[in-house]
Amino acid sequence: MSIIKDQAENLRKTFSKNQTKIILVTGGKGGVGKSIIAVNTAVNLAKMNKKVLIFDTDAGFANASILLGVSPSVSIKDYFDKKLTLDECIIKTPYGIKLLSTGMDIKDWISFQKNFTRKAIEEFFNIAKEHDYVIIDVSAGYNENLKPFYIAADNILLVTTPEPTAIVNAYTVVKALSILEVDGIVDVVINMIRKKSEANTAEQVLRKTIKEYLFKDIRNVFYINFDHIVHDSVKSQTPISSFKPSSNVANDLMNIAEKIENDKLFNNHKNNNLLKKLLLLFGFYNR
């Protein structure tokens, strides 16, 4: 038995099943508001007294830290470079959620995976198991390096806009998911809606595509209407749910968190084996 398999077997014996849910937020292209959805979903879940960790893998842009108004002073990269503990690499925010950034782009992350040991996985497990949700903000589009994240997710939020180019790119992500045979539940977020008719058309296209390629129905389609408040909240580096909590767009965003938290199908579906999901994230099943 290989060393990696030995490590995995020992970890299985060490850890029991856990209720932590992994939610991956992705988009077919940049500029669709993916990080805004990830951050506000996290903040809204925290408002429901849920413990949430955002895992920001989109280090080239570090949007999550900007949207939360915090400085990404530490990252997982410091775990290796400065010998910090993973817990010391976590940034606390004013909104009751925590942020962990890779501090590197996805290609570097893949090369760093080989440095993760039993100790590192144990540290990450001990952090993750203390949270109800781990929300992963990945880079837009799909490439092979993102495969572990998609496979490990309990729920995938696919963010798009009604624009034809965004729909085409979302379509490409769906085709990639079909090749991966992902088991996670796929929900769609149609963002920046100016005309409901355009959103309806986008929904019909994506429903048909997901049915054709993933052989499943979209369970939830969330509509987020265009609002200048979003731009203002980004400038102020404050999540919309705190910037203008009574606004229509804040209510739209709250609906996502409420559906996730209250959806019995999701809660019954979830893969409780947090260890297996973390082993996937850290590349143990791809070596």
Buried (B, 14 or more C-beta within 10 A) or exposed (E): EEEBEEBBEEBEEEBEEBEBBBBBBBBBBBEBBBBBBBBBBBBBBBBBEBBBBBBBBBBEBBBBBBBBBBEBEBBBBBBBEEEBEBEEBBBEBEBBBBBBBBBBBBEBBBEBBEEBEBEBBBBBBEBBBEBBBBBBBBBBBBEEBBBBBBBBBBBBBBBBBBBEEBBEBBBBBBBBBBEBEBEBBBBBBBBBBEEEEBBBBBBEBBBEBBEEBBEEEBBBBBBBBBBEBBEEBBEEEBBBBBBBBEBEBBBBBBBBBBBBBEBEEBEEBBBBBBBBBBBBBBBBBEE
